[in-house]
Amino acid sequence: MSSEAPVSSTRPYLIRALHEWCADNGLSPYIAVQVDASVQVPMEFVKNGEIVLDVSMDATSGLRLGNEYIEFKARFAGVAREIIIPVSHVIAIYARENGQGMAFPAPPPAPATPVALQPATTPPLAVAVESNTDEPSDPSDPGPDRPAGRPQLKRVK
């Protein structure tokens, strides 16, 4: 009889690989995270239960891409915050500039009491995954210098 050890998830390895690929190519790695009580992020930036974060070396301090957690410090509206994200809650990693990356299945809902999420008071930190040049620009984005064909996150289920 052979006893097989449980196989670890490929998610943390793929996240690290895509993060390194972005850095090697001068791109900005962004992660989309599904937020629940196990995620430590600034709740005022959470929108629809998700947050998008810049995890480039320039935007973070003390970045650790572990097998169980992603941990770093970052500034939000000038205030340094400690961020702790279970790797299982990362639902995508991609390059901000071209949207290339990978999406992951969302984690199962937590059995704990749901956390009341505060509405976002500022625009999202980033959008990406697919460039949509044929779609009209977002009317809620007031910037006249918004480039046409700006990458936008598009979830395919």
C-alpha angles and dihedrals in degrees: 000000000000121000114212120210115228112267115240122233119271091214098090091046093050091047091052092046094051091044089054091045090054092049093047091052098044092251129137113245114217127184128205112213131194105224126218135138092294093060120084108206135126100282092205088072095050115109124185090349093304138094131193117214135190105231097179118133089248093055098043139054123210094004113191118183099194131173093253105023142023109216132182145130121247139167121249115186087344095307120115112233132184112233124201119178127176106232088230089066095057104105097177144005120195145149111267092214099057107008094238113147142086138287125213134201114271116252118257114267114275115248090221124099110289117254117235106239120215116229117254112263096190134041117278116278093239146345128204150127103106131029113229109191094162096058122087117255121265108271091208090062103087097187112116089198092061106135118238113249094027109179113260131194110249118183117207116193 
